[in-house]
């Protein structure tokens, strides 16, 4: 399978705990995005990487959130001191570096439930 | 503010008929538009896209129409099939180097046999 993969698919945690999600993009894609989707809403942009550089962060990404892409391949998204409002589907997408426009390919998502 | 709007939360269509899903946007800087389909417990799957230099793009049963003056786009599915039943998201990009996507809230399509 050469699509975008995410791990874990589901995570249940207690409020105040830290969680970390992993995303493996399509291998030749150097652009990686994280989005968050809550019930009844469309995905909302969180942050963007080009290779290992984090080039844009949404104001949705509070200080408790941190994302890395250390070698320009896989990425991790960590949430510290989770709150119930963090419960959502966290989606990762990747895109090839090419001239013009092209679509983003999404992974299956990690569903986070904070109790 | 909601820059991309899908005002119909749901749509029901009979198999074989046309499904028309609508999307409106407010940001005139958007110049690339996409439609994604999403099944429960899966990530969005890309369907079709259109750039602002075009007013129509067709791919098999799917056609997207763009009316820039009205800031409106629509997705036509002909003929509709039961397997098309899913949530459809309209998304837009403002053409910056990052090309982050701004999504609508989705329309749930149900195609009945």
Interface residues (C-beta under 8 A of the other chain):
Chain A: X4 X6 X31 X33 X35 X40 X41 X42 X43 X44 X45 X48 X55 X56 X91 X93 X95 X100 X101 X103 X104 X105 X106 X107 X108 X109 X111
Chain B: X4 X32 X34 X36 X41 X42 X43 X44 X45 X46 X49 X51 X89 X91 X93 X95 X98 X99 X100 X101 X102 X103 X104 X105 X106
